[in-house]
Amino acid sequence: MGRRAGGAGSGVGRSAGKKRAGGGAGRDVGLGESAKQIEAYIARIPEGSRKTFGGLRAAVRQAAPKDAVEAISYGILALKTERVLVWYAAFAKHCSLFPSASVLARFRDELKGLVVSKGTVQFPVDAPLPVGLVKKLVRARVAETAAKGE
């Protein structure tokens, strides 16, 4: 996944050093705590990021397999089946999707104009969310994990 979310000016993705239920940093929370932690995460989303994050979350869920479930992983939301498919997070000035570096590399041309790092793409909260692109990225990640047998 590369560098984790939570840099300067971050919103709710910041989790450095915090313990989560079920283990140390980077571990998924236990199933019993997941719903509560998801609600708490969403409640902490900065007001100015809520609309973009809601659109991102909806697009991710629409493009993922029906059996995929939300969880907290690395202190942010994740959608998973057997393993995490994608992570997504809200910050003060952008929302991020973490599909994988290999998926982002395949969509390099379509990502022009967005901030992209090794494994994440940032969607500014003051611009329309490219829902179609988000769905393509998620579908590509689902196909990638299926091909690897993950």
Contacts in CASP RR format, 6 or more apart in sequence:
PFRMAT RR
TARGET T0000
AUTHOR 0000-0000-0000
METHOD contacts of the structure
MODEL  1
MGRRAGGAGSGVGRSAGKKRAGGGAGRDVGLGESAKQIEAYIARIPEGSR
KTFGGLRAAVRQAAPKDAVEAISYGILALKTERVLVWYAAFAKHCSLFPS
ASVLARFRDELKGLVVSKGTVQFPVDAPLPVGLVKKLVRARVAETAAKGE
1 74 0 8 1.000
1 87 0 8 1.000
1 98 0 8 1.000
1 100 0 8 1.000
1 119 0 8 1.000
1 120 0 8 1.000
2 101 0 8 1.000
2 117 0 8 1.000
2 118 0 8 1.000
2 119 0 8 1.000
2 120 0 8 1.000
3 117 0 8 1.000
3 118 0 8 1.000
3 120 0 8 1.000
4 15 0 8 1.000
4 16 0 8 1.000
4 74 0 8 1.000
5 13 0 8 1.000
5 14 0 8 1.000
5 74 0 8 1.000
5 76 0 8 1.000
5 89 0 8 1.000
5 91 0 8 1.000
5 96 0 8 1.000
5 98 0 8 1.000
5 120 0 8 1.000
6 13 0 8 1.000
6 14 0 8 1.000
6 15 0 8 1.000
6 16 0 8 1.000
6 91 0 8 1.000
7 14 0 8 1.000
9 91 0 8 1.000
9 92 0 8 1.000
9 93 0 8 1.000
10 91 0 8 1.000
10 92 0 8 1.000
11 44 0 8 1.000
11 45 0 8 1.000
11 46 0 8 1.000
11 49 0 8 1.000
11 90 0 8 1.000
11 91 0 8 1.000
11 92 0 8 1.000
12 41 0 8 1.000
12 44 0 8 1.000
12 45 0 8 1.000
12 46 0 8 1.000
12 76 0 8 1.000
12 89 0 8 1.000
12 90 0 8 1.000
12 91 0 8 1.000
13 75 0 8 1.000
13 76 0 8 1.000
13 89 0 8 1.000
13 90 0 8 1.000
13 91 0 8 1.000
15 25 0 8 1.000
15 74 0 8 1.000
15 75 0 8 1.000
15 76 0 8 1.000
16 25 0 8 1.000
17 25 0 8 1.000
18 25 0 8 1.000
18 75 0 8 1.000
19 25 0 8 1.000
20 26 0 8 1.000
20 27 0 8 1.000
20 28 0 8 1.000
20 29 0 8 1.000
20 37 0 8 1.000
20 72 0 8 1.000
20 75 0 8 1.000
21 29 0 8 1.000
21 30 0 8 1.000
21 33 0 8 1.000
21 37 0 8 1.000
22 28 0 8 1.000
22 29 0 8 1.000
22 30 0 8 1.000
25 74 0 8 1.000
26 73 0 8 1.000
26 74 0 8 1.000
26 75 0 8 1.000
27 73 0 8 1.000
28 34 0 8 1.000
28 71 0 8 1.000
28 72 0 8 1.000
28 73 0 8 1.000
28 78 0 8 1.000
28 80 0 8 1.000
28 84 0 8 1.000
29 37 0 8 1.000
29 71 0 8 1.000
29 72 0 8 1.000
29 73 0 8 1.000
34 70 0 8 1.000
34 71 0 8 1.000
34 72 0 8 1.000
37 72 0 8 1.000
38 70 0 8 1.000
38 71 0 8 1.000
38 72 0 8 1.000
38 77 0 8 1.000
41 72 0 8 1.000
41 75 0 8 1.000
41 76 0 8 1.000
41 77 0 8 1.000
45 53 0 8 1.000
45 90 0 8 1.000
46 90 0 8 1.000
46 91 0 8 1.000
46 92 0 8 1.000
48 92 0 8 1.000
48 125 0 8 1.000
49 90 0 8 1.000
49 91 0 8 1.000
49 92 0 8 1.000
49 93 0 8 1.000
49 94 0 8 1.000
49 95 0 8 1.000
49 125 0 8 1.000
50 90 0 8 1.000
51 125 0 8 1.000
52 90 0 8 1.000
52 94 0 8 1.000
52 95 0 8 1.000
52 123 0 8 1.000
52 124 0 8 1.000
52 125 0 8 1.000
52 129 0 8 1.000
53 88 0 8 1.000
53 90 0 8 1.000
53 95 0 8 1.000
55 129 0 8 1.000
55 131 0 8 1.000
56 88 0 8 1.000
56 95 0 8 1.000
56 97 0 8 1.000
56 123 0 8 1.000
56 129 0 8 1.000
56 134 0 8 1.000
57 77 0 8 1.000
57 88 0 8 1.000
59 129 0 8 1.000
59 131 0 8 1.000
59 132 0 8 1.000
59 134 0 8 1.000
59 135 0 8 1.000
59 138 0 8 1.000
60 79 0 8 1.000
60 86 0 8 1.000
60 88 0 8 1.000
60 97 0 8 1.000
60 134 0 8 1.000
60 138 0 8 1.000
61 68 0 8 1.000
61 70 0 8 1.000
61 79 0 8 1.000
62 135 0 8 1.000
63 134 0 8 1.000
63 135 0 8 1.000
63 136 0 8 1.000
63 138 0 8 1.000
63 139 0 8 1.000
63 142 0 8 1.000
64 79 0 8 1.000
64 85 0 8 1.000
64 86 0 8 1.000
64 138 0 8 1.000
64 142 0 8 1.000
65 81 0 8 1.000
65 142 0 8 1.000
67 81 0 8 1.000
68 79 0 8 1.000
68 80 0 8 1.000
68 81 0 8 1.000
68 85 0 8 1.000
69 79 0 8 1.000
69 80 0 8 1.000
69 81 0 8 1.000
70 77 0 8 1.000
70 78 0 8 1.000
70 79 0 8 1.000
70 80 0 8 1.000
71 77 0 8 1.000
71 78 0 8 1.000
71 79 0 8 1.000
71 80 0 8 1.000
71 84 0 8 1.000
72 78 0 8 1.000
73 80 0 8 1.000
73 84 0 8 1.000
73 87 0 8 1.000
74 87 0 8 1.000
76 87 0 8 1.000
76 88 0 8 1.000
76 89 0 8 1.000
77 87 0 8 1.000
77 88 0 8 1.000
77 89 0 8 1.000
78 84 0 8 1.000
78 85 0 8 1.000
78 86 0 8 1.000
78 87 0 8 1.000
78 88 0 8 1.000
79 85 0 8 1.000
79 86 0 8 1.000
79 88 0 8 1.000
79 138 0 8 1.000
81 145 0 8 1.000
82 150 0 8 1.000
83 145 0 8 1.000
83 150 0 8 1.000
85 138 0 8 1.000
85 141 0 8 1.000
85 142 0 8 1.000
85 145 0 8 1.000
86 97 0 8 1.000
86 98 0 8 1.000
86 99 0 8 1.000
86 137 0 8 1.000
86 138 0 8 1.000
86 141 0 8 1.000
87 96 0 8 1.000
87 97 0 8 1.000
87 98 0 8 1.000
88 95 0 8 1.000
88 96 0 8 1.000
88 97 0 8 1.000
88 98 0 8 1.000
89 95 0 8 1.000
89 96 0 8 1.000
89 98 0 8 1.000
93 124 0 8 1.000
93 125 0 8 1.000
93 126 0 8 1.000
94 115 0 8 1.000
94 122 0 8 1.000
94 123 0 8 1.000
94 124 0 8 1.000
94 125 0 8 1.000
95 122 0 8 1.000
95 123 0 8 1.000
95 125 0 8 1.000
95 129 0 8 1.000
96 120 0 8 1.000
96 121 0 8 1.000
96 122 0 8 1.000
96 123 0 8 1.000
97 120 0 8 1.000
97 121 0 8 1.000
97 123 0 8 1.000
97 134 0 8 1.000
97 137 0 8 1.000
97 138 0 8 1.000
98 119 0 8 1.000
98 120 0 8 1.000
99 119 0 8 1.000
99 121 0 8 1.000
99 137 0 8 1.000
99 138 0 8 1.000
99 140 0 8 1.000
99 141 0 8 1.000
100 119 0 8 1.000
100 141 0 8 1.000
100 144 0 8 1.000
101 118 0 8 1.000
101 119 0 8 1.000
102 144 0 8 1.000
103 137 0 8 1.000
103 140 0 8 1.000
103 141 0 8 1.000
103 144 0 8 1.000
104 111 0 8 1.000
104 116 0 8 1.000
104 118 0 8 1.000
104 119 0 8 1.000
104 120 0 8 1.000
104 121 0 8 1.000
104 137 0 8 1.000
106 140 0 8 1.000
107 133 0 8 1.000
107 136 0 8 1.000
107 137 0 8 1.000
107 140 0 8 1.000
108 116 0 8 1.000
110 133 0 8 1.000
110 136 0 8 1.000
111 121 0 8 1.000
111 133 0 8 1.000
114 121 0 8 1.000
114 122 0 8 1.000
114 123 0 8 1.000
115 121 0 8 1.000
115 122 0 8 1.000
116 122 0 8 1.000
121 137 0 8 1.000
123 129 0 8 1.000
123 130 0 8 1.000
123 134 0 8 1.000
END
